[in-house]
């Protein structure tokens, strides 16, 4: 324990060293996070190299066979066997490599198998040399490139005892001799060499904590001395190859460096937090990368924190060290993350973010070519071949590499899955497994059995990434009667603010005595105007927001607790006014009778019902039917679509122990309410009745296991089938504890299928069922590569289409389908890009289901209109934030106006003639909302027109009178002077 603590303290001091300004482009990664990308499919560039790797000590076994010498790990583990036996069964290893279809196989040489005492100037062990020659030769026959690591921690024990291992400068020279022999012996067929693997862990764990061989502890300077000599050894080996072998072998040499990734405290990019993050990176990968790829010296933060402890490079050594790698070789494994955890003691978060590390390397070290030389995780030994979690961790890491390549232009040219086989995992022994192939160590045969992660990686290598499996974007429009809506939970009764008009019957006189005061006139009472819907100011403001979206339909729930018999009639009037105002605006309501809420102590039930057992009690069914009848009678003339119960399949959690009884009562309550409407109200009101089910899609977590495919069907039948089958018919009509009479009452009690769909999950069999999942026996998990919201909701658009297809296939298009709620939370104040992407992509999948799959889809409702407090699902911010529209409002409105996704050649908004689709124009709304002003304007206009007409008529009359007078004068003149007229006509009268 002391050894672990001493090195942790030493590493922590790195972070508490002299405060220095963080410089360089790398700090921008925390100031400006990487571009957000929804990239979930894509392929790697042509020529990208896929590989798999192993190390000698964990897999070869045969620690003393055929003249092999003892390594520090043999001594440290006391020659632990059994092993994977790869020294003997190497051909089976290569058969496993061939099965994966990879381009290269990365493995390490056992130093002591070639030179038993570590001395490369002595005679090599012929058996060891022959073994690796056979291995490399066979790989070349299989057209698999060998990537050879000279040293992966199994240092010769003789040299450890003779020189003190990597604490002695002489070791670097011995290593250079060993490297020269390997280059000479195997180099003609090896293009890629790795001098050593992850020296960070060897320095810290082997010479600090003592967790790794050789187990040296005590002196805080030892990790830095060992690291210094490891770097010198690497540089010597690189120079040997560069000078003596590169000209004719044309290979490349590098060193594999391990790294973790850290994020600032509380995601706050303050100067102090940035400095701590940068130092944390420099204390791990920068410790070894800066001398090779950077300045030729250690990072300044490391030197400042350990002056007098960390060795120094001379000027000549810096020049000699710098540039001693032909590409950047990166290890991203579990052990480096675990050790790096010790550097996050001041609030930083260690994240499994391979993409950020790759970009950090790109920005810090001049955009080198990068080989991901180790990437993988682990499973417990008990997992066996069904390593489902490992699949998604691998997918996550490879997806991050793809994003780094395609989005950030990092020059990654290869990826190594770690590792090929289960083996002896260093200080963890056999308690954990990292292999793609399973080995049963209790059996002497040591057969290599591919795990499901091997099947996954094989398919990924074949596809060169993640090609899109779903239909590309299509163009098209929804029909004119398609319902574009917004969905809400319970619309709370808002009796305040209240603005009554003309409610005082008294008559007043003003300013009688010149003081500007109203004085009541006694004995005179005026007639009162009855109450109006405009009295409720909330309704106008709320529905004005709805109108901005362009929606044709609005779904909301009544508050059952406020509409109990004998309740306040004003609350009934409030809901009636909401419905009347919706009708006036041309928006059709979809009304939910009961919307359960976990925020309510009574689950949204009237308190007496909840106290009496809620849905456990059969009496609740009858009370609900009475409540439904009351609502049909009071509001039915204004409502064309009813939802009896919202998401009854989500009440399991509240009634876990008695869920079967609760399901029966919920189904009966719905069916009875449906029959009441059908018998007493449908003919007059002409509406439709359904219930809305929570309908998230599930995919088999492990597509390579039949048990997971069966779990998918079990879960869907439990979630949807147990409600829809009794109502529609689907194979389980007789399921549960209903009688024959009840089954007859249930069958057919549904006018359409209403589904609330938000996301997609992965489903797998659950080996230890609980009260909640004992019926379906399933557990849920998420794909780590899916984009998720702040609340953890995954965006998986194609899941909607698959859900709609499943319902259609199961129920044969007997009823139309409406998506009555779908949406995502978004923390953006205005530019809610996540929600914008959600609306576009999910409506695209809805269009594909309608157009390509012939799903009878009739509507799509976004959840929801307005945030209540925090930024969540609302299209508008909360009233406290001034009810501002978010950018997604215009996205949704634009899709509605075009009724889908028309082609670029036909972007005109679609006008549906002869179809009452509930849409309206904004001008019409404005006119309707300003009737008094419009009336006054019309009156003024008419008056002005009449006045103008009178003026014109008067002027015309005056002109006519003048003309008449002139005519009369001319006549008189002509009659008085006839001779003059004759003279003029004969020309006798001349001037």
ZAMARGU-4260 file (C-alpha; in steps of 0.2 Angstrom, whole numbers, plus 5000, padded with zeros to 4 digits):
<rodrens>
0) 5000/5000/5000 | 5014/5012/5004 | 5022/5008/4987 | 5006/5013/4978 | 5004/5029/4988
5) 5022/5035/4986 | 5021/5035/4967 | 5003/5042/4967 | 5010/5056/4978 | 5024/5058/4965
10) 5012/5059/4951 | 5001/5071/4959 | 5015/5083/4963 | 5016/5085/4944 | 5000/5093/4944
15) 5005/5105/4959 | 5021/5111/4951 | 5026/5128/4946 | 5011/5137/4938 | 5014/5140/4920
20) 5004/5146/4906 | 4997/5133/4895 | 5003/5135/4878 | 5000/5127/4861 | 4985/5122/4851
25) 4981/5107/4862 | 4973/5118/4875 | 4960/5123/4862 | 4953/5106/4864 | 4946/5111/4881
30) 4942/5129/4876 | 4933/5124/4860 | 4927/5106/4861 | 4928/5095/4846 | 4914/5098/4833
35) 4898/5089/4838 | 4895/5075/4826 | 4880/5064/4824 | 4891/5052/4813 | 4886/5034/4817
40) 4889/5026/4800 | 4904/5027/4788 | 4919/5018/4781 | 4937/5021/4783 | 4948/5027/4768
45) 4954/5014/4756 | 4970/5006/4762 | 4966/5008/4780 | 4975/4994/4790 | 4965/4982/4802
50) 4975/4972/4814 | 4975/4962/4830 | 4988/4961/4843 | 4996/4950/4857 | 5011/4951/4869
55) 5023/4937/4872 | 5022/4934/4890 | 5003/4933/4893 | 5001/4921/4879 | 5016/4910/4874
60) 5018/4900/4890 | 5032/4887/4889 | 5043/4899/4900 | 5058/4887/4901 | 5055/4876/4885
65) 5068/4874/4872 | 5082/4884/4880 | 5071/4900/4885 | 5078/4910/4899 | 5069/4918/4913
70) 5061/4935/4912 | 5057/4947/4926 | 5038/4942/4924 | 5042/4924/4925 | 5051/4927/4942
75) 5037/4940/4947 | 5023/4928/4944 | 5033/4913/4950 | 5031/4904/4933 | 5012/4904/4933
80) 5004/4892/4922 | 4993/4887/4913 | 4994/4899/4898 | 4987/4901/4881 | 5001/4890/4875
85) 5004/4901/4859 | 5023/4895/4858 | 5016/4877/4854 | 4999/4882/4846 | 5005/4896/4836
90) 4997/4889/4820 | 4980/4890/4829 | 4984/4908/4833 | 4987/4911/4815 | 4971/4902/4810
95) 4962/4914/4822 | 4970/4929/4813 | 4965/4922/4796 | 4947/4920/4802 | 4946/4939/4807
100) 4952/4944/4790 | 4964/4957/4796 | 4979/4966/4787 | 4992/4964/4800 | 4996/4954/4816
105) 5005/4963/4830 | 5015/4953/4842 | 5030/4954/4853 | 5046/4944/4853 | 5051/4936/4870
110) 5069/4943/4873 | 5074/4928/4883 | 5067/4916/4871 | 5080/4923/4858 | 5094/4927/4871
115) 5091/4917/4887 | 5103/4929/4897 | 5098/4944/4887 | 5115/4947/4880 | 5114/4949/4861
120) 5132/4947/4859 | 5131/4929/4864 | 5125/4915/4853 | 5106/4916/4851 | 5094/4902/4855
125) 5091/4893/4839 | 5074/4886/4844 | 5068/4904/4848 | 5075/4911/4832 | 5067/4897/4822
130) 5050/4899/4831 | 5049/4918/4826 | 5055/4914/4808 | 5041/4902/4806 | 5028/4913/4813
135) 5033/4928/4802 | 5035/4917/4787 | 5018/4910/4789 | 5010/4927/4791 | 5018/4932/4775
140) 5010/4917/4766 | 4993/4922/4773 | 4997/4940/4766 | 4996/4946/4784 | 5009/4960/4788
145) 5019/4956/4804 | 5020/4971/4816 | 5034/4966/4828 | 5037/4973/4845 | 5055/4971/4852
150) 5051/4973/4870 | 5034/4971/4879 | 5040/4972/4898 | 5047/4954/4899 | 5065/4960/4903
155) 5078/4946/4905 | 5080/4942/4924 | 5099/4940/4922 | 5101/4958/4916 | 5089/4964/4930
160) 5100/4956/4943 | 5116/4961/4935 | 5113/4979/4930 | 5097/4983/4940 | 5086/4983/4925
165) 5081/5000/4917 | 5089/5010/4932 | 5106/5007/4924 | 5112/5017/4909 | 5121/5002/4902
170) 5104/4993/4898 | 5101/5005/4884 | 5116/4999/4875 | 5112/4981/4878 | 5094/4984/4871
175) 5102/4992/4855 | 5112/4976/4852 | 5097/4965/4854 | 5087/4977/4842 | 5101/4976/4829
180) 5101/4957/4830 | 5082/4957/4827 | 5083/4969/4813 | 5096/4959/4805 | 5087/4942/4807
185) 5069/4946/4804 | 5070/4963/4795 | 5069/4957/4777 | 5051/4952/4780 | 5045/4965/4793
190) 5040/4983/4788 | 5034/4989/4805 | 5044/4989/4821 | 5039/4994/4838 | 5054/4996/4850
195) 5044/4995/4866 | 5026/4995/4872 | 5019/5008/4884 | 5035/5012/4894 | 5024/5024/4905
200) 5016/5009/4913 | 5033/5000/4915 | 5041/5015/4923 | 5027/5019/4935 | 5021/5001/4939
205) 5037/4992/4938 | 5048/5005/4946 | 5036/5015/4957 | 5021/5006/4963 | 5028/4989/4961
210) 5012/4982/4954 | 5022/4976/4939 | 5038/4967/4937 | 5051/4969/4942 | 5042/4976/4957
215) 5055/4990/4962 | 5048/5002/4975 | 5055/5015/4987 | 5064/5029/4978 | 5053/5042/4970
220) 5067/5046/4957 | 5066/5028/4951 | 5052/5030/4939 | 5060/5045/4931 | 5077/5036/4929
225) 5069/5020/4922 | 5059/5031/4909 | 5075/5041/4904 | 5084/5025/4900 | 5069/5017/4891
230) 5069/5033/4880 | 5088/5032/4877 | 5086/5013/4873 | 5072/5017/4860 | 5082/5031/4852
235) 5098/5020/4851 | 5088/5006/4842 | 5080/5019/4830 | 5097/5026/4825 | 5103/5008/4823
240) 5089/5004/4811 | 5090/5021/4802 | 5109/5020/4799 | 5111/5001/4795 | 5095/4994/4790
245) 5083/5007/4783 | 5092/5009/4766 | 5089/4991/4761 | 5074/4985/4772 | 5064/5001/4769
250) 5054/4998/4786 | 5048/5010/4799 | 5051/5011/4817 | 5041/5018/4832 | 5037/5017/4850
255) 5020/5013/4857 | 5015/5026/4870 | 5000/5024/4881 | 4988/5038/4886 | 4972/5043/4895
260) 4960/5058/4892 | 4954/5071/4905 | 4941/5084/4905 | 4941/5100/4916 | 4933/5101/4933
265) 4914/5103/4930 | 4917/5106/4912 | 4923/5123/4917 | 4937/5129/4905 | 4946/5141/4917
270) 4964/5144/4915 | 4968/5134/4931 | 4958/5119/4925 | 4966/5120/4907 | 4983/5120/4915
275) 4979/5105/4926 | 4972/5095/4911 | 4987/5099/4900 | 4999/5094/4914 | 4989/5078/4916
280) 4992/5074/4898 | 5010/5079/4899 | 5012/5068/4914 | 5007/5052/4905 | 5009/5053/4886
285) 5019/5069/4885 | 5032/5062/4897 | 5038/5051/4882 | 5031/5059/4867 | 5038/5077/4870
290) 5057/5071/4869 | 5053/5061/4853 | 5040/5071/4843 | 5042/5088/4851 | 5056/5098/4858
295) 5068/5083/4862 | 5066/5086/4880 | 5054/5083/4894 | 5038/5094/4895 | 5042/5110/4905
300) 5028/5106/4918 | 5037/5089/4922 | 5054/5097/4923 | 5047/5111/4934 | 5039/5099/4946
305) 5054/5088/4948 | 5070/5098/4947 | 5084/5088/4954 | 5074/5071/4952 | 5071/5070/4934
310) 5086/5067/4923 | 5091/5080/4911 | 5095/5078/4892 | 5110/5087/4886 | 5109/5099/4871
315) 5117/5085/4860 | 5105/5072/4867 | 5090/5082/4863 | 5095/5084/4845 | 5099/5065/4845
320) 5082/5061/4853 | 5071/5072/4843 | 5062/5064/4828 | 5067/5046/4833 | 5050/5039/4827
325) 5043/5036/4809 | 5025/5037/4815 | 5015/5039/4831 | 5010/5023/4839 | 4997/5025/4852
330) 4990/5013/4865 | 4973/5016/4873 | 4970/5002/4885 | 4962/4999/4902 | 4978/4999/4913
335) 4983/5016/4907 | 4966/5023/4911 | 4966/5016/4928 | 4984/5023/4932 | 4979/5040/4924
340) 4964/5040/4936 | 4977/5045/4950 | 4980/5061/4940 | 4962/5067/4941 | 4962/5071/4960
345) 4958/5089/4957 | 4941/5087/4949 | 4946/5081/4932 | 4936/5068/4924 | 4945/5053/4915
350) 4935/5049/4899 | 4936/5035/4887 | 4938/5047/4873 | 4950/5040/4860 | 4945/5054/4847
355) 4951/5068/4858 | 4968/5059/4862 | 4971/5057/4843 | 4967/5076/4840 | 4978/5081/4855
360) 4992/5071/4847 | 4988/5079/4830 | 4988/5097/4837 | 5003/5095/4849 | 5015/5085/4838
365) 5013/5092/4820 | 5000/5080/4813 | 5010/5064/4812 | 5004/5048/4805 | 4996/5037/4818
370) 4994/5019/4822 | 4982/5014/4835 | 4993/5000/4842 | 4982/4994/4856 | 4964/4997/4859
375) 4952/4986/4869 | 4945/4983/4886 | 4941/4968/4897 | 4928/4956/4902 | 4926/4946/4918
380) 4932/4928/4917 | 4915/4922/4919 | 4908/4930/4904 | 4914/4917/4892 | 4911/4919/4873
385) 4895/4930/4875 | 4905/4946/4878 | 4891/4958/4873 | 4898/4973/4882 | 4915/4971/4874
390) 4907/4973/4857 | 4900/4990/4861 | 4916/4996/4869 | 4925/4991/4853 | 4912/4999/4842
395) 4914/5015/4853 | 4933/5016/4851 | 4933/5012/4833 | 4919/5025/4830 | 4929/5038/4839
400) 4944/5034/4827 | 4932/5035/4812 | 4927/5053/4818 | 4945/5058/4821 | 4949/5053/4803
405) 4934/5059/4794 | 4929/5075/4804 | 4946/5080/4812 | 4957/5074/4798 | 4969/5065/4810
410) 4980/5054/4799 | 4977/5037/4807 | 4982/5023/4795 | 4979/5008/4806 | 4969/5000/4821
415) 4974/4986/4832 | 4961/4976/4842 | 4968/4970/4858 | 4970/4956/4860 | 4969/4941/4850
420) 4968/4928/4864 | 4963/4927/4882 | 4979/4925/4892 | 4988/4929/4908 | 4984/4948/4910
425) 4999/4953/4919 | 4996/4958/4937 | 4977/4954/4935 | 4981/4936/4931 | 4966/4926/4924
430) 4953/4936/4933 | 4950/4946/4918 | 4949/4942/4899 | 4954/4954/4884 | 4954/4941/4870
435) 4943/4940/4855 | 4945/4922/4856 | 4940/4912/4872 | 4952/4899/4880 | 4946/4887/4893
440) 4961/4886/4904 | 4954/4871/4914 | 4956/4860/4898 | 4973/4855/4891 | 4968/4857/4873
445) 4967/4876/4874 | 4955/4878/4859 | 4953/4895/4852 | 4934/4899/4852 | 4929/4915/4844
450) 4919/4926/4855 | 4904/4936/4849 | 4916/4951/4849 | 4927/4941/4836 | 4912/4939/4825
455) 4909/4958/4826 | 4926/4963/4822 | 4927/4951/4808 | 4912/4959/4800 | 4918/4977/4804
460) 4935/4973/4795 | 4926/4965/4780 | 4915/4981/4779 | 4930/4993/4782 | 4919/5002/4795
465) 4901/5005/4798 | 4892/5006/4781 | 4874/5013/4782 | 4862/4999/4783 | 4846/5010/4782
470) 4838/5018/4767 | 4846/5035/4763 | 4836/5051/4764 | 4820/5051/4753 | 4810/5064/4745
475) 4791/5065/4747 | 4776/5072/4755 | 4763/5066/4768 | 4745/5066/4763 | 4734/5081/4766
480) 4725/5072/4780 | 4741/5068/4789 | 4741/5075/4807 | 4755/5086/4812 | 4753/5090/4830
485) 4760/5095/4847 | 4758/5084/4862 | 4757/5089/4881 | 4754/5080/4897 | 4741/5087/4909
490) 4735/5104/4904 | 4734/5112/4921 | 4718/5123/4925 | 4724/5141/4925 | 4710/5152/4933
495) 4722/5166/4935 | 4726/5178/4928 | 4708/5182/4925 | 4702/5197/4916 | 4683/5199/4917
500) 4674/5212/4907 | 4659/5222/4913 | 4656/5213/4929 | 4651/5228/4939 | 4632/5232/4937
505) 4634/5250/4945 | 4634/5266/4935 | 4647/5279/4939 | 4649/5298/4935 | 4667/5305/4933
510) 4675/5321/4939 | 4659/5328/4946 | 4668/5339/4958 | 4684/5341/4947 | 4694/5329/4957
515) 4694/5315/4943 | 4685/5303/4955 | 4672/5290/4949 | 4656/5293/4959 | 4642/5279/4960
520) 4625/5284/4954 | 4613/5276/4967 | 4597/5267/4962 | 4603/5262/4944 | 4609/5245/4939
525) 4615/5240/4922 | 4613/5223/4913 | 4628/5212/4915 | 4638/5203/4901 | 4639/5184/4903
530) 4656/5176/4907 | 4667/5174/4891 | 4682/5163/4887 | 4692/5178/4884 | 4692/5180/4903
535) 4705/5167/4904 | 4721/5176/4899 | 4732/5160/4899 | 4722/5151/4885 | 4725/5165/4873
540) 4744/5166/4877 | 4746/5147/4877 | 4737/5144/4861 | 4746/5158/4852 | 4762/5148/4855
545) 4754/5133/4847 | 4748/5143/4832 | 4766/5148/4828 | 4771/5130/4826 | 4759/5128/4812
550) 4752/5112/4819 | 4735/5105/4814 | 4732/5095/4830 | 4735/5098/4849 | 4735/5084/4861
555) 4733/5087/4880 | 4727/5078/4895 | 4713/5083/4907 | 4716/5084/4925 | 4706/5070/4932
560) 4709/5077/4950 | 4701/5094/4945 | 4685/5086/4937 | 4679/5075/4950 | 4660/5075/4953
565) 4654/5091/4962 | 4670/5100/4958 | 4672/5118/4953 | 4662/5122/4937 | 4674/5135/4933
570) 4687/5122/4929 | 4675/5113/4917 | 4672/5130/4909 | 4691/5132/4907 | 4693/5116/4898
575) 4678/5120/4887 | 4685/5137/4883 | 4702/5129/4878 | 4692/5118/4866 | 4682/5132/4859
580) 4697/5142/4856 | 4706/5128/4847 | 4690/5126/4836 | 4690/5144/4832 | 4709/5144/4827
585) 4706/5128/4816 | 4716/5117/4827 | 4709/5100/4831 | 4711/5093/4849 | 4716/5076/4854
590) 4711/5074/4873 | 4718/5062/4885 | 4707/5057/4900 | 4720/5050/4911 | 4739/5054/4910
595) 4748/5045/4925 | 4762/5056/4932 | 4775/5050/4944 | 4777/5068/4950 | 4760/5066/4958
600) 4759/5057/4974 | 4743/5049/4968 | 4749/5045/4951 | 4737/5058/4944 | 4722/5049/4951
605) 4709/5058/4963 | 4716/5056/4980 | 4702/5045/4987 | 4705/5032/4973 | 4723/5031/4976
610) 4720/5029/4994 | 4709/5015/4990 | 4722/5005/4981 | 4722/5014/4964 | 4722/5003/4949
615) 4723/4988/4961 | 4705/4990/4965 | 4692/4985/4953 | 4681/5000/4959 | 4693/5012/4950
620) 4687/5005/4934 | 4669/5010/4936 | 4674/5027/4943 | 4685/5030/4927 | 4670/5025/4916
625) 4659/5037/4925 | 4673/5051/4923 | 4674/5046/4904 | 4656/5048/4902 | 4656/5065/4910
630) 4670/5071/4899 | 4661/5064/4883 | 4645/5073/4888 | 4653/5090/4893 | 4667/5091/4879
635) 4663/5078/4866 | 4655/5090/4854 | 4671/5099/4853 | 4683/5084/4853 | 4685/5072/4838
640) 4699/5061/4845 | 4700/5054/4863 | 4714/5044/4872 | 4708/5035/4887 | 4724/5032/4896
645) 4742/5037/4892 | 4755/5024/4893 | 4747/5011/4904 | 4762/5000/4900 | 4772/5012/4911
650) 4762/5009/4927 | 4772/4993/4930 | 4785/5002/4941 | 4771/5009/4952 | 4762/4992/4954
655) 4777/4980/4952 | 4770/4966/4964 | 4752/4966/4957 | 4755/4971/4939 | 4745/4958/4931
660) 4729/4964/4941 | 4733/4982/4936 | 4735/4978/4918 | 4718/4969/4918 | 4710/4984/4926
665) 4718/4996/4915 | 4712/4986/4899 | 4694/4985/4906 | 4694/5003/4910 | 4698/5008/4893
670) 4687/4995/4885 | 4672/5000/4895 | 4675/5019/4891 | 4677/5014/4873 | 4660/5005/4873
675) 4651/5019/4882 | 4657/5031/4868 | 4653/5019/4854 | 4635/5016/4861 | 4630/5033/4867
680) 4641/5047/4859 | 4649/5041/4843 | 4634/5043/4831 | 4631/5061/4836 | 4649/5066/4839
685) 4658/5056/4826 | 4675/5054/4836 | 4688/5040/4838 | 4694/5032/4855 | 4711/5024/4858
690) 4724/5022/4872 | 4742/5028/4870 | 4756/5015/4873 | 4774/5019/4876 | 4783/5011/4861
695) 4802/5012/4861 | 4810/5000/4850 | 4823/4987/4855 | 4837/4979/4846 | 4845/4963/4851
700) 4860/4968/4860 | 4871/4954/4853 | 4865/4951/4835 | 4876/4935/4835 | 4866/4926/4848
705) 4849/4919/4846 | 4845/4921/4864 | 4846/4940/4861 | 4834/4939/4846 | 4822/4930/4857
710) 4823/4942/4870 | 4818/4956/4858 | 4802/4947/4854 | 4798/4943/4872 | 4801/4961/4877
715) 4790/4969/4862 | 4776/4956/4866 | 4776/4961/4884 | 4777/4980/4881 | 4764/4981/4867
720) 4757/4964/4864 | 4749/4962/4881 | 4739/4978/4878 | 4736/4977/4859 | 4733/4958/4857
725) 4717/4958/4868 | 4711/4973/4859 | 4715/4969/4841 | 4721/4951/4841 | 4739/4946/4838
730) 4741/4929/4846 | 4740/4932/4864 | 4721/4937/4866 | 4719/4925/4880 | 4734/4929/4890
735) 4732/4935/4908 | 4718/4933/4920 | 4703/4939/4910 | 4687/4929/4909 | 4678/4925/4892
740) 4666/4939/4895 | 4680/4951/4898 | 4690/4945/4883 | 4674/4948/4872 | 4672/4965/4879
745) 4691/4970/4875 | 4691/4963/4857 | 4689/4977/4845 | 4688/4991/4858 | 4701/5002/4848
750) 4699/5014/4834 | 4717/5017/4830 | 4734/5013/4837 | 4742/5027/4847 | 4761/5025/4850
755) 4773/5036/4860 | 4790/5033/4854 | 4806/5042/4860 | 4821/5031/4858 | 4829/5014/4855
760) 4837/5002/4867 | 4847/4986/4867 | 4839/4971/4874 | 4847/4955/4881 | 4841/4941/4892
765) 4842/4944/4911 | 4849/4930/4921 | 4842/4936/4937 | 4824/4942/4935 | 4816/4954/4947
770) 4798/4959/4950 | 4798/4971/4936 | 4806/4960/4923 | 4801/4943/4928 | 4788/4941/4915
775) 4798/4946/4900 | 4815/4941/4908 | 4825/4955/4899 | 4837/4969/4903 | 4841/4985/4893
780) 4857/4993/4889 | 4863/5007/4877 | 4875/5007/4862 | 4889/5019/4868 | 4891/5025/4850
785) 4873/5032/4849 | 4871/5051/4851 | 4862/5054/4868 | 4854/5070/4875 | 4858/5078/4892
790) 4845/5066/4900 | 4853/5051/4892 | 4840/5048/4878 | 4848/5040/4863 | 4844/5047/4846
795) 4841/5032/4835 | 4829/5038/4821 | 4828/5021/4812 | 4821/5013/4828 | 4804/5023/4824
800) 4803/5015/4807 | 4806/4997/4814 | 4794/5000/4828 | 4780/5005/4815 | 4785/4990/4804
805) 4784/4978/4818 | 4766/4984/4823 | 4761/4984/4805 | 4767/4966/4802 | 4759/4960/4818
810) 4742/4968/4816 | 4741/4967/4797 | 4736/4986/4795 | 4719/4983/4803 | 4720/5000/4811
815) 4728/5016/4807 | 4743/5021/4817 | 4747/5038/4825 | 4763/5043/4834 | 4755/5053/4848
820) 4771/5059/4856 | 4790/5059/4851 | 4803/5072/4856 | 4820/5074/4864 | 4827/5086/4878
825) 4839/5099/4873 | 4849/5111/4884 | 4851/5125/4871 | 4842/5141/4875 | 4838/5145/4857
830) 4848/5135/4844 | 4843/5118/4849 | 4852/5108/4836 | 4849/5091/4844 | 4830/5094/4843
835) 4831/5100/4826 | 4841/5085/4820 | 4828/5074/4830 | 4813/5082/4821 | 4821/5080/4804
840) 4827/5063/4806 | 4812/5055/4814 | 4800/5063/4802 | 4811/5056/4788 | 4809/5038/4795
845) 4791/5041/4797 | 4790/5046/4779 | 4800/5030/4774 | 4788/5020/4784 | 4773/5028/4775
850) 4780/5028/4758 | 4791/5013/4757 | 4784/5001/4770 | 4766/5005/4767 | 4762/5008/4785
855) 4745/5017/4787 | 4753/5031/4797 | 4741/5045/4800 | 4750/5057/4812 | 4765/5063/4821
860) 4765/5073/4837 | 4780/5082/4844 | 4783/5082/4863 | 4780/5095/4869 | 4775/5114/4867
865) 4784/5123/4881 | 4796/5120/4895 | 4789/5121/4913 | 4805/5126/4922 | 4822/5120/4915
870) 4827/5118/4897 | 4820/5101/4892 | 4808/5095/4879 | 4799/5111/4875 | 4798/5120/4858
875) 4797/5136/4868 | 4806/5141/4883 | 4796/5143/4900 | 4785/5158/4904 | 4799/5163/4916
880) 4811/5164/4901 | 4798/5174/4891 | 4791/5160/4881 | 4804/5162/4867 | 4803/5150/4852
885) 4818/5139/4849 | 4825/5136/4832 | 4817/5119/4831 | 4800/5128/4829 | 4804/5135/4812
890) 4811/5118/4807 | 4795/5109/4812 | 4784/5123/4804 | 4794/5122/4788 | 4791/5103/4787
895) 4773/5105/4790 | 4771/5119/4777 | 4779/5107/4764 | 4770/5092/4772 | 4786/5083/4772
900) 4802/5083/4762 | 4799/5088/4744 | 4812/5088/4730 | 4823/5103/4727 | 4813/5106/4711
905) 4796/5108/4720 | 4799/5117/4736 | 4782/5127/4736 | 4771/5125/4751 | 4758/5112/4748
910) 4740/5118/4748 | 4727/5105/4751 | 4711/5109/4743 | 4694/5101/4749 | 4703/5093/4764
915) 4700/5100/4781 | 4717/5097/4788 | 4716/5109/4803 | 4729/5120/4796 | 4726/5139/4795
920) 4735/5155/4789 | 4743/5166/4801 | 4735/5181/4793 | 4718/5173/4796 | 4723/5171/4814
925) 4729/5189/4816 | 4712/5195/4809 | 4702/5184/4821 | 4713/5190/4836 | 4710/5208/4832
930) 4691/5209/4828 | 4687/5225/4837 | 4702/5234/4829 | 4697/5227/4812 | 4679/5232/4815
935) 4684/5250/4820 | 4696/5251/4805 | 4682/5245/4793 | 4670/5258/4800 | 4683/5272/4798
940) 4686/5266/4780 | 4668/5265/4776 | 4665/5282/4783 | 4680/5290/4774 | 4674/5282/4758
945) 4656/5289/4760 | 4663/5306/4764 | 4674/5305/4749 | 4659/5300/4739 | 4649/5315/4745
950) 4663/5327/4741 | 4665/5320/4723 | 4646/5320/4720 | 4645/5338/4726 | 4659/5343/4715
955) 4651/5334/4700 | 4635/5343/4703 | 4642/5360/4704 | 4651/5357/4687 | 4635/5352/4679
960) 4626/5367/4685 | 4640/5378/4677 | 4638/5369/4661 | 4619/5372/4660 | 4621/5390/4664
965) 4634/5393/4649 | 4622/5383/4638 | 4607/5394/4642 | 4618/5410/4639 | 4623/5405/4622
970) 4605/5401/4617 | 4600/5418/4622 | 4614/5427/4612 | 4609/5417/4597 | 4591/5421/4598
975) 4595/5440/4601 | 4608/5442/4587 | 4602/5431/4572 | 4608/5443/4558 | 4626/5442/4565
980) 4626/5423/4564 | 4620/5424/4546 | 4633/5437/4542 | 4647/5427/4549 | 4641/5412/4539
985) 4642/5421/4523 | 4658/5430/4526 | 4650/5447/4524 | 4656/5452/4541 | 4674/5455/4541
990) 4687/5464/4551
</rodrens>
